[in-house]
Amino acid sequence: MLQRLHLKKVEPFPFAFSLPSGTMVQKGSDKMPEVDAIRAQLFALQDKEYQVFHSRLMPTLPPETVIGVRVPLLRKLAKQLTDTPEAEVFLQELPHFYYEENALHAFLLESVRDFGTALAATERFLPYVDNWAVCDSFSPKVFAQHKPELLTAIRRWLGSDQVYTVRYGIGMLMRYYLDDAFSPEYLAWAAAVHSEEYYVNMMRAWYFATALAKQWDAAIPYLEKKKLSDWVHKKTIQKAVESYRITKEQKEYLRTLKKMVY
């Protein structure tokens, strides 16, 4: 459960205005007026043309679960809600129905200041993450200050049977452990993940392509010795060749390694 913080009085949201005529807000609950109020705020920010566009980018989600709120507005609303009683109730109410509710939940977690609280809240949330957009969009800021402690959780996430929990774990390795905190063993952790899931393998390829840009000498043997599946091997090379952080000479060499899988 989230740590109870000193709660300030909530002023009316700057986004508050009447909903368009005919707008339907599903899954309402008289028992959770705070959740319904936040949902109403999300519908007030709806852009119907964006809803159509964004739904197509998330094929794992039914279009009716996407309201159509642009990410900058979601982040602005999250900032407004941070440390309020409404946010505390909202964060305890899982599962959510709409994509934007999950995204808002993710953005609210980023501002949790205590590492233990942020980690517990993230682990509670991850089983409900059902798309790449939410999965890749958040990391509590406090994680950056506790990299050694976070590794235990990352190992646990990599061993999960939940697609987006595994993807999140690989994403955290990519975000925090390819620079000063890098260790070659983390490459082995990512390589040891075996999955047929597209969204897991795409993140594995993204991770190794980024590793080639930042830790070439440690990462290149995974391609030279063909330690990755054929699909991840080829996708890693494709993404690396497209990267501006990879030199021309490195790209030429990577293209020779792509032939190894044919």
N, C-alpha and C positions, 0 to 999 in steps of 0.2 A: 504494500500500500504506500502511496506517496507520502513523504514526510509532510506533516502539516506545518505550513509556514504562517507567519503573521499576515493576516488577510486585510487588505485595504478596501475601503469603500469603492464600489464600482460605479463609475460614471456611465451615462448612456453611451453606447458604442457610436463612433463617428459615422459608421456605415448604416445606421438604423434609418429605414424608411419603409413605407408600405410596400407589401409584395404586389407584383403585377396581378391584375385581375385574372382569375382562373388558375393561378399557380397552385399546384398540389404539393403539400409537404407530407411525405409518407412516414409511416412508422411513428406517429406521434404518441406521446405517453403523458397522461396526467400525473403520473408518479415521478416524472423527471422533467419538470418545467425548465430547468437550466439547460438540459440537452435540447429540448424543443426550441428554446430561445436562440441557442447557437445555430441550430439547423436553419431557423428562419433567417438569421444573418447571412448564412451561406446562400440561401435562395435569393436573398436581396442582391447578392453580388453576381448572380447568374448571367452568363453571356451564352445565349443559345447557339450561336454560330460556332463559338469556341467549344461548346459541348460536343457538337458533331465532330469537329476536327480532333479533339483530344481523345474522344472515345475510340477513334480508329487507331490511335497509338497504343492502346491498351487492350489488345484482343482477348485477354483472359477475363475481362470484366463485361458484364451485361451493360449495354449502353444506358439503360434506365437507372443504373446506380451511379452515373456520372452527372453531376449537376451542371458543371461548366463554369468553374471559377478559376481565373488565372492565378498562377503560383504567387506572384508578387502580392496580390490581394490576400491570399491565404496567409502568407507570412506576416502581413500587416495586421491581420485579424489576430493571429497567434500572439504577436507582440502586445496587442491591446488586452488580450485575455490573460496573459501571464500573471501568475500569483493571485488570481481572483478565485472566489468561491465557486463561480461557474466553471472555471477550468478544472478545479479539483474534482467536481462532480463528473464532468465530461470525461476526464481521464480514467475514471473508475468504471465508466459505462462501456463495456465491451461485450460482444462485437458491435461495431458501427455498421450502418447500412450503406452509406454513400462513400465513394472514393474520397471526396473532399473532407469528409469527417476523419477518415484515416490519415490523410495528409495533414490536416490541422493537428491531430493527435501527435503525429511525428514531429511537427514543428514546435509544439508545446514542450515536448520532451527535451528539445535542444537547450532549453533555458534552465533545466533543473541543475542546481548548483552543487549538490552533494553527490559524490561519485556512487556510493552505495545505493542511494535512492534512484539515481538515473539508471544505473545498471539493472536494478530490480524492475523498474518501470519498463525499460526496453525489453527485457526478457518476457515480461508479461504481455507486451504488445506484439512481439514478433510472430507468434502463432496465428495472428489475425491478419498479417500483411499478406495480400493476395495479388500483388502486381509489382512490376519492376519500378514504376514511378515513385511509389511510396518507399519501397525498399532502398532505393539509391539516393533518396533526398535528404536523409537525416542522420545526424550523429550528435549526441549530446556534447556540447562544447567541453564539458569537464573530462571527457574521455582522453583528450589530448594531454591532460595533466597527470594521467594515471595509466600510462602505456604498459608498464610491467604487470599491473593488476588486471588489465583488460585481456591479456593473453589467455588467461584461464577460461574466460567466457568465450573467446574466439575459438579455442579448441573445441569447446562444447558445441558451439553453433555449427562448426564444420562437420560434426558428427550427427547432426540432426537429420530426421527424415522429412523435414519441412523444406520445400524448395527455396522459399525466400529467406528462411533463417540461414541456410547454407550460403546463399548469395550474399546476405548481409555480412556474414563472417568473412568471406573472401574480400568483400568491399572494405571492411575495416583493416584487413591486412594491407590492402592497396593504399588506403588513406593514411595510415599511421606508421607503417613499418617498411617503407621502401627508401627512406632517407636516413637520418641519423640513428634511428632505432632498428635499422635493418640487421637481420641475421640470415645467413643462407638456409637455415633450417625452416624458415617460414615459406620458402619456395617449395620445399618438400611437403609441407602441410597442404598447400594448395594443389600440388601435383597428386597427392594421395586421395583427393576427392574423386570418387567415381560416380558418375551420374549419367543418365540418359536424358535428363531434363535440359531443354534448350536454355532456360534462363540461368541455370547453374553453369553450364558450359560456356555461355557467352561471357559471364563474369570471370570465369577462369582464364579465358583468352584475353580479356581486357586486362586482368591482373598481370599475366605474363608479358603482354605487350608493353605495359607500363614498366615492368621490371627490366625489360630489355633497354628501355630508355634511361633508367636510373641506376641499374646494377647489371650492366651488360655482361661482365665477366662471370658473375654468379648465375645469371639466367640462361645464357646461350647454350650451356651443356644440355639443358632440358629439350632443346630442339635438335642439337647435334646427335644426341644419344637416343632420340625419339622416346622420351619418357612420358609424353602426353598422348592422348587418343588422337587419331587421325584428324577428326573434326577440330579439336582444340588446337592441334599443331598448325593446321592450315589457317584457322581464324586468327591465331596469335600473329602469324607472319603477315596476314592481310592487314591487321590493325596496326602492326608495327611499321609496315611499309607506308601506310597512310599518315604516320605521325611525323610532325616537323621536328621532333626531338631525336629522331634517329638519323644518323649521317647517311650521306649518299653511298659511301662504301659499305656501311652496315646493311643498308637496304639491298644492295647488290648481292651480298653474301646470303642474306635471308632468302632471297629468291632461289638460290641454289638449294637451300634446305627444304624448300616447299616441294621439290621433286621427290623427296624421300618417301612421301606417302602414296605415290602412284604406283 
